[in-house]
Amino acid sequence: MFAQLIQGRTSNAEALRTALDRWMEEVQPGSIGWLGSTTGVADDGRFVAVARFESAEAAARNSERPEQARWWEETQRLFDGEVTFADTEDVDVDLTGDPDRAGFVQVMQGRVTDRERAKELVARLSTEDMADFRPDILGSLMINYEPDRWAQVIYFRSEAEAREGERKEAPPEVQAVMEELTALSPEPFDFIDLRQPLLYSPPAAGGGLPGPREAAEAAEVERST
């Protein structure tokens, strides 16, 4: 799998969400090797998107499409300043549910002094154990890029459940792993909360998954019942 991490800042979140919806309707049908995207704008205007592709070659071919270039030329005007892109094939997916049903997404990112050791530590946290400890988590996407940078996208059923889960005391083995991971980090973790995530997936046979706005509305209904 190949992933592209895109970050920037906007003062017009609604216009940017509309542009992303338009990409899904008008540009996505001809996309090459696209597996899905997670996007959102935090309360402070920070924008994050993670686009997944079958391969780096497919992503490059997709970027060369004229309709993709035209869409980006228009959309980049909605950002305040520079937009950064990070490409990587060092991607790990861990699913315990359907992330396309997430009502809240949190992006953690930072640096690490020993990437191989960090991977060993994360591998010690089994999916089953974490599902028992944090049933509010539907899945996560870990992206390693550049020599020492990483970003983890975590999908939650709702923000309320995520906050409740944060207050739980972790089992000793989880605490030990987190303490060592923190020791490997030369700077504090950065957290970006996406309270209105847009979760895009390729249309499936027979009608496809709910659209991002439909998914957000369904999550809101579920929280209120």
C-alpha positions as CSV (number, residue, x, y, z in Angstrom):
1,M,0.0,0.0,0.0
2,F,1.1,3.6,-0.7
3,A,-0.2,6.6,1.3
4,Q,0.1,10.3,0.9
5,L,-0.2,12.6,3.9
6,I,-1.3,16.1,3.0
7,Q,-1.4,18.9,5.5
8,G,-2.2,22.6,5.4
9,R,-4.3,25.3,7.0
10,T,-7.6,26.9,5.9
11,S,-9.9,29.6,7.0
12,N,-12.7,28.3,4.8
13,A,-13.4,24.8,6.1
14,E,-16.8,24.5,4.5
15,A,-15.6,25.5,1.0
16,L,-12.9,22.9,1.3
17,R,-15.3,20.2,2.4
18,T,-17.4,21.1,-0.6
19,A,-14.4,20.8,-2.9
20,L,-13.6,17.4,-1.5
21,D,-17.2,16.2,-2.0
22,R,-16.9,17.5,-5.6
23,W,-13.7,15.4,-6.1
24,M,-15.6,12.3,-5.0
25,E,-18.5,13.1,-7.5
26,E,-16.5,14.4,-10.5
27,V,-12.9,13.2,-10.3
28,Q,-13.0,10.0,-8.3
29,P,-14.8,7.9,-11.0
30,G,-11.7,7.9,-13.2
31,S,-9.1,7.5,-10.3
32,I,-6.3,5.0,-10.7
33,G,-5.6,2.6,-7.8
34,W,-7.3,4.7,-5.2
35,L,-8.3,2.8,-2.1
36,G,-9.8,5.6,0.1
37,S,-9.2,8.9,1.9
38,T,-9.6,10.3,5.4
39,T,-9.8,14.1,5.5
40,G,-10.9,16.8,7.9
41,V,-10.3,20.2,9.3
42,A,-9.6,20.8,13.0
43,D,-11.2,23.6,15.0
44,D,-8.0,25.7,14.6
45,G,-8.1,25.4,10.8
46,R,-5.5,22.7,10.4
47,F,-6.3,20.4,7.5
48,V,-5.2,16.8,7.3
49,A,-5.8,14.2,4.5
50,V,-4.5,10.7,4.1
51,A,-5.1,9.2,0.6
52,R,-4.3,5.5,0.1
53,F,-3.4,3.9,-3.2
54,E,-2.5,0.4,-4.4
55,S,1.0,1.6,-5.2
56,A,3.2,4.6,-5.7
57,E,2.9,4.1,-9.5
58,A,-0.9,4.2,-9.3
59,A,-0.7,7.4,-7.3
60,A,1.7,9.0,-9.7
61,R,-0.6,8.1,-12.7
62,N,-3.6,9.5,-10.8
63,S,-1.8,12.8,-10.2
64,E,-1.1,13.1,-14.0
65,R,-4.8,13.0,-14.9
66,P,-5.9,16.4,-16.4
67,E,-9.1,16.4,-14.3
68,Q,-7.1,15.8,-11.1
69,A,-4.7,18.7,-12.0
70,R,-7.6,21.0,-12.7
71,W,-9.3,20.1,-9.4
72,W,-6.2,20.7,-7.4
73,E,-5.4,24.0,-9.1
74,E,-8.8,25.3,-8.0
75,T,-8.8,23.7,-4.5
76,Q,-5.3,24.8,-3.4
77,R,-6.6,28.4,-3.4
78,L,-8.7,27.5,-0.3
79,F,-5.5,27.0,1.8
80,D,-3.8,29.7,3.8
81,G,-0.1,29.3,2.9
82,E,1.8,26.2,2.0
83,V,0.4,22.7,1.7
84,T,2.8,19.9,2.5
85,F,2.9,16.4,1.0
86,A,4.6,13.3,2.4
87,D,4.6,10.0,0.4
88,T,5.4,6.6,1.9
89,E,4.9,2.9,1.4
90,D,5.6,2.2,5.1
91,V,2.0,1.8,6.1
92,D,0.3,-0.5,8.7
93,V,-3.4,-0.9,8.9
94,D,-5.0,-2.3,12.1
95,L,-8.8,-2.8,12.0
96,T,-11.2,-3.9,14.7
97,G,-14.3,-2.5,13.1
98,D,-15.4,-0.4,10.1
99,P,-13.5,2.9,10.1
100,D,-15.9,4.3,7.5
101,R,-18.4,4.5,10.3
102,A,-16.2,6.6,12.5
103,G,-17.8,9.8,14.0
104,F,-14.5,11.1,15.3
105,V,-10.9,10.8,14.0
106,Q,-7.7,11.8,15.8
107,V,-4.4,12.2,14.1
108,M,-1.3,11.8,16.2
109,Q,2.1,12.7,14.8
110,G,5.7,13.1,15.9
111,R,9.3,12.0,15.6
112,V,11.1,8.9,16.8
113,T,14.8,8.3,17.5
114,D,14.7,4.5,16.8
115,R,12.0,3.5,14.2
116,E,12.8,-0.2,14.3
117,R,12.5,-0.4,18.1
118,A,9.3,1.6,17.9
119,K,7.8,-0.9,15.5
120,E,8.8,-3.8,17.8
121,L,7.0,-2.1,20.6
122,V,3.8,-1.4,18.7
123,A,3.8,-5.0,17.5
124,R,3.6,-6.1,21.1
125,L,0.2,-4.6,21.4
126,S,-2.1,-7.3,19.9
127,T,-5.3,-6.3,18.1
128,E,-7.4,-8.5,20.5
129,D,-5.9,-7.0,23.7
130,M,-6.4,-3.4,22.4
131,A,-10.0,-4.2,21.3
132,D,-10.8,-5.3,24.9
133,F,-9.1,-2.3,26.4
134,R,-10.4,0.3,24.0
135,P,-13.6,-0.9,22.3
136,D,-14.3,2.6,21.1
137,I,-11.5,2.4,18.5
138,L,-12.6,1.0,15.1
139,G,-9.1,0.9,13.7
140,S,-5.9,2.8,13.0
141,L,-3.5,3.6,10.2
142,M,0.2,4.1,11.0
143,I,2.3,6.0,8.5
144,N,6.1,6.2,8.7
145,Y,7.8,8.8,6.5
146,E,11.0,10.6,6.1
147,P,13.9,9.3,8.3
148,D,12.2,9.9,11.6
149,R,8.6,11.1,11.2
150,W,5.3,9.2,11.8
151,A,1.6,9.9,11.8
152,Q,-1.2,7.6,13.2
153,V,-4.8,8.1,12.2
154,I,-7.2,6.6,14.8
155,Y,-10.9,6.0,14.1
156,F,-13.4,6.2,16.9
157,R,-17.1,5.6,17.0
158,S,-17.7,9.0,18.6
159,E,-15.7,11.7,20.4
160,A,-17.6,11.1,23.6
161,E,-16.5,7.4,23.6
162,A,-13.0,8.4,22.8
163,R,-12.7,10.8,25.7
164,E,-14.2,8.2,28.0
165,G,-11.6,5.7,26.8
166,E,-8.8,8.2,27.4
167,R,-9.7,8.2,31.1
168,K,-9.4,4.5,31.5
169,E,-6.3,3.1,33.2
170,A,-4.3,1.1,30.7
171,P,-3.2,-2.5,31.5
172,P,0.4,-2.7,32.8
173,E,1.8,-4.1,29.5
174,V,0.2,-1.3,27.5
175,Q,1.5,1.3,29.9
176,A,5.0,-0.1,29.6
177,V,4.9,0.1,25.8
178,M,3.6,3.7,25.8
179,E,6.3,4.8,28.3
180,E,9.1,3.4,26.1
181,L,7.5,4.9,23.0
182,T,7.4,8.3,24.7
183,A,11.1,7.9,25.7
184,L,11.9,7.3,22.0
185,S,10.2,10.6,21.0
186,P,12.5,13.7,21.0
187,E,9.5,16.1,21.1
188,P,5.9,15.9,22.4
189,F,3.2,14.2,20.3
190,D,1.0,16.5,18.2
191,F,-2.7,15.8,18.3
192,I,-5.2,16.9,15.6
193,D,-8.9,16.3,16.3
194,L,-11.2,15.9,13.3
195,R,-14.7,16.3,14.7
196,Q,-16.3,16.3,11.2
197,P,-14.2,13.7,9.4
198,L,-14.9,13.0,5.7
199,L,-14.3,9.3,5.1
200,Y,-14.2,8.5,1.4
201,S,-14.1,4.9,-0.1
202,P,-14.4,3.6,-3.7
203,P,-18.0,2.8,-4.5
204,A,-18.7,-0.9,-3.8
205,A,-20.9,-3.1,-5.9
206,G,-24.5,-2.6,-5.3
207,G,-24.5,1.1,-4.4
208,G,-21.4,1.7,-2.3
209,L,-20.7,2.9,1.2
210,P,-22.5,5.8,2.7
211,G,-21.2,9.2,1.6
212,P,-19.1,11.1,4.2
213,R,-21.8,13.5,5.1
214,E,-24.3,10.6,5.5
215,A,-21.9,8.8,7.7
216,A,-21.4,11.9,9.9
217,E,-25.2,12.3,10.2
218,A,-25.7,8.7,11.1
219,A,-23.0,9.0,13.8
220,E,-24.8,12.1,15.2
221,V,-28.1,10.2,15.3
222,E,-26.5,7.3,17.0
223,R,-25.0,9.6,19.7
224,S,-28.3,11.2,20.4
225,T,-30.2,7.9,20.8
